[in-house]
Amino acid sequence: MIVHTGGPTSITFGELDGQVTERAQRLLDRCQQAGFAAELSESIKTVLWAKLAFICAQAGMTAAVRLPIGEIRTVDAAWAAFQKLVAEVAAVAEADGTPLPPAAQQRALTLAQSVEPGSFSSLHDDLVAGRRMELRPCTAWWCGGRPSTGCRCRCRKRSTPSSSHGRSATSTPRREWTCSRARSGRGR
């Protein structure tokens, strides 16, 4: 059972190849039967990059400057940096083969304008509480072997076996990015 306790009540999903499959259609039908908004996207990679544009800017800025989003919006330099982060994610998306339309970038900025002014990201909360953060794995993924991003680290792709969890041992290996500079804390 899933219990909804707050936040958006919608889901967007789709196959990575853009095909509308029977399983995706079944999921859409079940979501609609459950009474919440659902969208079956034929361009889910674009949707994911658009979401990443917002998350990177929101999480990165609230953690880096230790200010809630409302204050970031009112400080010109901070808001300009937020906008540059959204644009940077769009540039990486394009380099990765999924151009992010300007309207998607604008939606990320509009969403940031609508977030409760006192809101921080979970990345910020983990940082100030001294908890483990997802920053290093994200950094490794972000620059992982994509020369077009300008990363000068020795990133490489490696395969790790998928967890079997009832599947056959011949499951497709999961690809992960490793980054020596992210592991050492040196960043880009």
Buried (B, 14 or more C-beta within 10 A) or exposed (E): EEEEEEEEEEEBBBBEEEEEEEEBEEBBEEBEEEEEEBEBBEEBBBBBBBBBBBBBBBBBBBBBBEBBBEBBBEEEEBBEBBBEBBBBBBBBBEBBEBBBEEEBBEBBBEBBEEBEEEEBBBBBEBBEEEEEBEBBBBBBBBBBBBEEBEBEBEBEEEEEEEEEEEEEEEEEEEEEBBBEBBEEEEEE
